[in-house]
Amino acid sequence: MKVGVIVLGIFPAGVKQIIYKLYNELSPQHQLIGLEAGKDEKVSYHELQSTSDSPYLSNSMLRLSEVEHIEDWEEMFFGMDIAIVIGGQQAKEAWSAKLADSTNIRSLFVPVSIYNNIKESDWSLGYDTALNSITQNILKVKDTIHSLKYDKPRLFGFSIEGQPSTKMLQDIAIAVDGYFLANDYETAELMQLSNNITKSFNSLNTSNVLIYSVSLADVVEKEVVNKVDADWKYAEIDEALCMGTNPTAIDRIMANELAEGILLWTANEKQTGQLIVHKDSITFKSNKE
């Protein structure tokens, strides 16, 4: 049986663990084929093989593809018996629209996102590692600014690139004991946020941090920072910083559970559907449900 695998949009370290486990379990009885879609919309195929016994220290057997570079999903998986699509919310929407209803090939969508923004899933592979990576970097800056006392309070902003969910922004703010601006904020919340930050400054606490999406950078500066009497500096945190080379224990566990879900779906020859991550389990949902 030919098993086609593609990773779309995002590639946290735990995905290598999934592919590595699929390779160990499926070969040599089955042929594991990696698909890579280039910017020219051409798709390349190669049989996935591992030359290392460590999925984290070795290079990935499969490279990342972009959703927008794929036009004909059925043609892309032509010749495959089943298709495994690994990706985030954008990949899920494209899979639902262009492959999930196919009568020619069975497919399975596997949710992966450092932003934890995939509909129906409570959690996603890569999220915990991203939270840890971002939190550690913010705390380093926070320790530095706390160690130097100035007459004027200081506010340091961290803008998260990509598509961070409001839940992610909130989780980071709680972890670093700072503030955040929700993506779906209301006007009244801007003034409240400014007031809360101002009230947080005292003789002992002369600095604070603000977490927000990079898409709201202008709003933050005009509607929040300009109303706070503090020295303002900011830094952007890109996706590369969120990936992490070593997944956290939670993401390692989830990667193995997702791999087991894929293998179970493959062995039982289930129909097209998706894996859904709940807080305490991973379940399969048929596309016909």
C-alpha positions in Angstrom: 0.0 0.0 0.0 1.2 3.5 -0.9 0.8 6.0 1.9 1.2 9.7 0.8 2.3 12.2 3.5 2.4 16.0 3.2 3.1 18.7 5.9 1.5 22.0 5.2 2.1 25.5 6.6 4.0 24.7 9.8 6.6 22.3 11.0 7.2 22.1 14.8 9.8 19.6 16.0 7.1 17.1 17.1 6.1 16.5 13.4 9.5 14.8 12.8 8.6 12.4 15.6 5.3 11.5 13.8 7.0 10.9 10.5 9.7 8.9 12.1 7.2 6.6 13.9 5.2 6.1 10.7 8.3 5.1 8.9 9.2 2.6 11.7 5.8 1.1 11.8 4.7 1.0 8.1 7.9 0.0 6.3 8.8 -2.4 4.8 5.2 -3.7 4.4 4.0 -0.4 3.0 5.6 2.3 0.9 5.7 5.7 2.7 5.8 8.5 0.1 6.6 12.1 1.0 5.1 14.9 -1.0 6.6 18.3 -1.3 4.8 21.1 -3.2 7.1 23.9 -4.5 6.4 27.5 -5.3 6.0 26.6 -8.9 3.1 24.4 -7.9 5.0 21.3 -9.0 4.9 18.4 -6.6 7.9 16.1 -5.9 7.7 12.6 -4.5 10.3 10.6 -2.7 10.1 7.5 -0.5 10.7 8.4 3.1 13.6 6.7 4.7 15.5 7.3 8.0 19.2 7.1 8.4 19.2 8.0 12.1 17.6 6.5 15.3 16.9 10.0 16.7 14.1 12.0 15.1 15.1 15.2 16.8 18.9 15.3 16.1 18.6 14.2 12.5 17.3 16.2 9.5 13.6 15.8 8.7 12.8 13.2 6.1 10.2 15.6 4.7 10.2 19.3 3.9 7.4 21.8 4.5 4.9 22.7 1.8 2.7 25.7 1.5 -1.1 25.4 1.1 -1.4 28.1 -1.5 1.0 26.3 -3.9 -1.4 23.4 -4.4 -4.3 23.6 -6.9 -5.4 20.1 -7.6 -5.3 18.0 -4.5 -6.7 14.8 -6.1 -4.1 14.9 -8.8 -1.4 15.5 -6.2 -2.2 12.2 -4.5 -2.8 10.3 -7.7 -1.4 6.8 -7.4 -1.6 6.8 -3.5 -3.8 4.4 -1.7 -4.3 6.8 1.3 -3.3 10.4 2.0 -2.1 11.9 5.3 -2.4 15.7 5.5 -0.6 17.3 8.4 -1.1 21.0 9.1 -2.9 23.9 10.8 -6.2 25.6 10.3 -5.5 26.9 6.8 -4.5 23.4 5.7 -7.6 22.0 7.3 -9.8 24.4 5.4 -8.1 23.6 2.1 -8.3 19.8 2.8 -12.0 20.1 3.6 -12.7 22.0 0.5 -10.5 20.1 -2.0 -9.9 16.6 -0.8 -12.2 15.5 2.0 -15.1 14.8 -0.3 -13.1 12.8 -2.8 -14.4 9.4 -3.8 -11.0 8.4 -5.3 -8.7 8.5 -2.3 -9.1 8.1 1.5 -7.5 10.9 3.4 -6.8 11.8 7.1 -6.2 15.3 8.4 -3.8 15.6 11.4 -4.0 18.9 13.4 -0.7 20.6 14.1 -0.3 24.3 15.1 1.9 26.3 17.4 -1.0 28.7 17.8 -3.6 26.2 19.0 -6.2 27.7 16.7 -7.6 24.7 14.9 -11.3 24.4 15.1 -12.8 21.4 16.9 -9.5 20.6 18.7 -8.8 21.8 22.2 -5.0 21.5 21.9 -2.5 21.1 19.1 0.9 19.6 18.6 3.6 22.3 18.9 1.6 24.7 21.1 3.2 23.7 24.4 6.7 23.9 23.0 5.9 27.4 21.5 4.6 28.6 24.9 7.7 27.4 26.6 10.1 28.9 24.0 8.3 32.3 24.0 7.9 32.4 27.8 11.6 31.7 28.4 12.7 34.4 26.0 10.3 37.0 27.6 11.4 36.1 31.1 15.1 36.7 30.2 14.2 40.2 29.0 12.0 40.7 32.0 14.8 39.7 34.4 17.1 42.2 32.7 14.7 45.2 32.9 13.8 44.4 36.5 17.4 44.4 37.5 17.9 48.0 36.3 16.0 50.7 38.1 15.0 54.0 36.4 13.0 57.0 37.4 10.5 56.4 34.7 8.5 53.1 34.4 9.2 50.9 31.4 6.8 48.9 29.3 8.2 46.3 27.0 6.0 44.8 24.2 6.3 41.4 22.6 4.4 41.1 19.3 3.8 37.5 18.1 4.0 37.0 14.3 1.8 34.6 12.4 -1.7 33.8 13.6 -1.6 33.7 17.4 -5.0 33.0 19.0 -6.3 35.1 21.8 -5.9 32.1 24.1 -2.2 31.9 23.2 -1.7 35.6 24.0 -3.5 35.2 27.3 -1.5 32.0 28.2 1.8 33.8 27.6 0.7 36.9 29.6 -0.3 34.7 32.5 3.0 32.8 32.4 5.1 35.9 32.5 2.8 37.9 34.8 2.1 40.5 32.2 -0.7 41.9 30.1 -2.2 41.1 26.7 -4.5 42.5 24.1 -7.1 40.2 22.7 -7.4 39.8 18.9 -11.1 40.5 19.1 -10.8 43.4 21.5 -13.5 46.0 22.1 -12.8 49.7 22.2 -13.5 50.0 25.9 -10.9 47.3 26.6 -8.2 49.5 25.2 -8.7 52.2 27.9 -9.0 49.6 30.6 -5.8 47.9 29.5 -4.0 51.3 29.6 -5.3 52.0 33.1 -4.4 48.5 34.4 -0.8 48.9 33.1 -0.5 52.4 34.7 -1.8 51.1 38.0 0.7 48.2 38.0 3.6 50.6 38.4 4.8 51.4 41.9 8.1 51.9 43.8 8.8 48.1 43.7 7.4 47.3 40.3 8.9 49.7 37.7 8.4 47.7 34.6 5.9 45.4 32.9 5.3 43.5 29.6 2.5 43.6 27.0 1.8 40.6 24.7 -0.1 41.1 21.4 -0.4 40.0 17.8 1.9 41.7 15.4 -1.2 42.6 13.3 -2.3 44.9 16.2 1.0 46.7 16.5 -0.4 50.1 15.4 -3.4 49.8 17.7 -1.2 49.0 20.6 1.0 52.0 20.1 -1.8 54.5 19.3 -4.5 53.4 21.7 -2.5 51.8 24.6 1.1 52.9 24.8 0.4 56.6 24.1 -1.9 56.6 27.1 0.7 55.1 29.5 3.4 57.3 30.9 6.3 54.8 30.5 9.4 54.2 28.4 8.3 51.9 25.5 10.3 49.3 23.7 9.2 46.2 21.8 10.4 43.1 20.0 8.9 40.8 17.5 8.8 37.1 18.0 8.8 35.2 14.8 7.6 31.6 14.0 11.1 30.2 13.9 11.6 31.1 17.6 8.4 29.3 18.5 9.2 25.9 16.8 11.8 24.7 19.2 14.3 21.9 18.3 13.4 19.8 21.3 9.6 19.4 22.0 8.4 19.5 25.6 7.2 16.3 27.3 3.6 17.2 26.5 4.3 17.6 22.8 6.4 14.4 22.7 3.4 12.5 24.2 1.0 14.2 21.8 3.2 13.4 18.8 3.2 9.7 19.7 -0.5 9.7 20.3 -1.2 11.3 17.0 1.1 8.8 15.3 -0.8 6.0 16.9 -4.0 7.5 15.7 -2.7 7.6 12.2 -1.5 4.0 12.3 -4.9 2.9 13.8 -6.8 4.7 11.0 -4.5 3.1 8.4 -4.8 -0.4 9.8 -8.5 -0.3 10.2 -9.0 1.1 6.7 -11.4 3.8 8.0 -13.0 6.3 5.7 -11.9 9.9 5.2 -11.8 12.0 8.3 -9.7 13.9 10.8 -8.1 13.4 14.2 -9.4 15.7 16.9 -7.3 16.5 20.0 -9.3 16.8 23.2 -7.9 17.7 26.6 -7.7 14.1 27.6 -7.8 12.1 24.4 -7.4 12.0 20.6 -10.4 10.8 18.6 -11.2 10.2 15.0 -14.1 12.0 13.3 -15.4 10.7 10.0 -16.0 13.3 7.3 -19.6 12.0 7.0 -20.4 12.8 10.6 
